[in-house]
């Protein structure tokens, strides 16, 4: 009953948000702003406007003049992609935008090198540093990991102020990796869900400022007509590489009771995210989107009023169902990447960019596990 009430209230709030007109996308005028924020260049944000064209725009704020303007261009597809260079502020990066974005399989063959990174939360420079030091990218921030694989365990969004830069970096890294026989996996986390479903509690001030300038809610940057929005909605909730299972938060015993296969979980999550305000059947909303969801569950490390910390027996049931030997997850902060329950679980969410912690990730190499860092050599997990 509570879920249905919440769903009704949420739908009402969404309907109250007035969506911008298409004409506003083409306005490049500057305007005064009453909210004081530092200068920024936000973007690019790209929207499919037809089967053959996209609109690209930036929001540029000058704090000295206290003005904000939108700079936009339109591009036409040549065959299956559009290539363009950034055209606002100091953005001169090259962008490759595919005409179609399709989901990847949640089940992947293993190889000898897999790098795993926990919750990034907009810490772009820290992300680049750890990947560069471990030769995943080169000095130009391009893929150099050959046929290796990289897994982001979700929560690239919120808190930090370089979320857009992180998203485009991962987007382009996927394309580069595939050309060299590698792969990049970006798992949906609870903060991705929040960004898609109009929950901006942890969004940095500059993003709210930019959105307000064009009469957006922050989530409109990632709606179904945007390139990043389509891309995020194509992402998986569970992936398995060889016998290693990856998830943002964890698989709760309550979720496990449904015995959904990996593909069923991924399709089900996309359905709930893409159709939230029009769901006819809300019976699985709590399992997919709230406390017991793979996006929110904290029972691998914590006890809450709703559930106890998970037992080894329930972990083993999960591993059996998903034909895996280990579950690797983020979401719940830890002081260091570490295994427990005899390497059945590995916790990843070391707060990146936080001076109280050392930035780190996980390397899986020849069936061995290592902590990796941005400024020192790897350490074998024991």
Secondary structure as UniProt FT lines:
FT   HELIX           2..16
FT   HELIX           22..26
FT   STRAND          30..32
FT   STRAND          40..48
FT   STRAND          53..62
FT   TURN            63..66
FT   STRAND          67..76
FT   TURN            79..80
FT   STRAND          81..85
FT   TURN            89..90
FT   STRAND          94..98
FT   STRAND          107..108
FT   STRAND          113..117
FT   TURN            121..122
FT   HELIX           124..133
FT   TURN            134..135
FT   TURN            139..140
FT   TURN            146..147
FT   STRAND          149..152
FT   HELIX           163..179
FT   TURN            180..181
FT   STRAND          183..187
FT   HELIX           190..196
FT   TURN            197..198
FT   TURN            201..202
FT   HELIX           205..213
FT   TURN            214..215
FT   HELIX           218..222
FT   TURN            224..225
FT   HELIX           227..233
FT   STRAND          238..241
FT   TURN            242..243
FT   STRAND          244..247
FT   HELIX           253..256
FT   TURN            257..258
FT   HELIX           262..274
FT   HELIX           276..278
FT   TURN            283..284
FT   HELIX           285..289
FT   TURN            291..292
FT   TURN            294..296
FT   TURN            299..301
FT   HELIX           312..321
FT   TURN            322..323
FT   STRAND          326..329
FT   STRAND          338..340
FT   TURN            341..344
FT   STRAND          345..347
FT   TURN            352..353
FT   TURN            355..356
FT   STRAND          360..365
FT   TURN            366..367
FT   STRAND          368..373
FT   STRAND          379..380
//
